[in-house]
Structures are given as structure tokens and as C-alpha cells.
Amino acid sequence: MSRTYINLPDFDVLPAPVYFRYSEFAADSHASSHQHAWGSLDYSARGVMRFEVGGNRFMSPPQYAVWIPPNTQHSSYNAQAIVYRSVYLAPSLCEQLPAQPCTLTISDILKAILSDFAERDVNIPANEADVRLAQVLVDQLRQAPVHDCFLPYASSPGLLSVLEGMQVDPGDSRALAQWAQQVHVSERTLARQFVRELGMSFGEWRQRLRFLAAIEALESSRSVQEVAFDLGYSTASAFIAMFQRQAGSTPEQYRRTNLRSR
């Protein structure tokens, strides 16, 4: 499969204070490193986005969006096909939004506005009703809960090698003690590194990794039970419970909703 390069915005000045962009990107698609004078909210309505922003990696499922402040270097890569939504905001509208790249929780209202504009192919809100909706969207963004990153990465070589090893095979069920042995530290030391550098436990990081892998696996025709076993769960019910906690729906409900939206 050959890599597809994503076309970047073909304007130097934002055409409107709030500008909407939509697309469907194929698997193995890539946007080269770039920056622009406006802020952008990048959201995947289906699939998992992978960004590198300001030297940090971001991976976000559909409940979250990546916020990129103005004049911030960023690139993206999509391992699987995604349904992409983006909102560009003029610098004056970014003043009450985070000054650093981060992940924002996307509310149902935000999702509905983005979906409505995408269905009607609205890039620039023109009529009175759409201008009001765009203002609601900006207000919702200012209130959105901020997360540093859904799946944070480490900078220290030992912990980074553990994270990369886990990402190669999310279904690898090796215990924390076995990973610690691999990088020649004690189990307690590695556990502390997870909390100190990532802000979460080993178990929480692995669960988030598996959730992102599940979103992509559910695009296939494999059964929920097969996906569960592939991701290291001994029972489908344990996998379903994890997925429902993260997504607010069961894997089958998520799959049906996304099949309908295609």
C-alpha cells in the first residue's frame, strides 16, 4: 500500500473567523509537518487520529479532539481510514482557549454541530442560524474539559521502550514486573515512572492503548469476541465492559453507529 499525502490548506489567510473543513482520509495517509497563523481543532468522527504537535505525540479516539494553538508545528498520520472534521479559529478567538497543544473532550452538542455542518458542507457560516451555531461551538470549546493527551508518551528511554513495545502488540499481557525486568529496573520503579511521567498507572495506559486498538479493529469483520481475544482479554465480557467505560457504548453499538454513518 502506497502512502497518501494529505493536501494542506491552500490559503495563507483564514477566509473567515470560523472555518470548517471535512474529509475522509484513507489508511496510511500522512500530512507533512506545517504550521499556520490560526488555531485548529482536529477531530475524528470515526477512527483514531495520530498527531505529532510541538514534538509531542497525540492519539485521539472520537470522544476527543486535538487542539493546536496558532503557529504550532504539527503533522499527522492515519494508520486506518478516518472521517475527519476540523475547525479553524482566528487568533482573536483562540485567546480563551489553551495556549498549549492538548486534548479536549468533545460534547454531544459539539459533535452534533460538526455533523450538521459536514452533512450540509458548510465551510463558512453565512446565514444567521449558522453564525449562531458557530458561536455556540466556540463557547462549547471554551468550556470543554482539557486533557494533556489521551495516550501520553514518555521522554525517558527506558519507559519509552516499554510503551513502544506495548504498542507493537496491544494484546501482549505481560505483567508490569516482566516489563520492568526487560528494562532492568524494579517493578516499583517502573510503576512510579508511569505515574510521574504519564500521569496514570501502567494498567490505565494499557487499557487506553487497547481501546484505541479496538476502535480500529472494529472496522474489520472480526467478531467482538475475536477482537477481545486479540487484545489480550480472556473473556469478551471484560473487553465489552472496558469499551463501554471508555466509549459510552458497547462495541456492537459503536460498530452499528459507525456503519450507519458511512
Secondary structure by P-SEA (a helix, b strand, c coil): cbbbbbbccccccccccbbbbbbbbccbbbbccccccbbbbbbbccbbbbbbcccbbbbbcccbbbbbccccccccccccccbbbbbbbcccccccccccbbbbbbcaaaaaaaaaaaaacccccccaaaaaaaaaaaaaaaacccccccbbbbccaaaaaaaaaaaacccccccaaaaaaaacccaaaaaaaaaacccccaaaaaaaaaaaaaaaaacccccaaaaaaaaccccaaaaaaaaaaaccccaaaaaaaaaaac
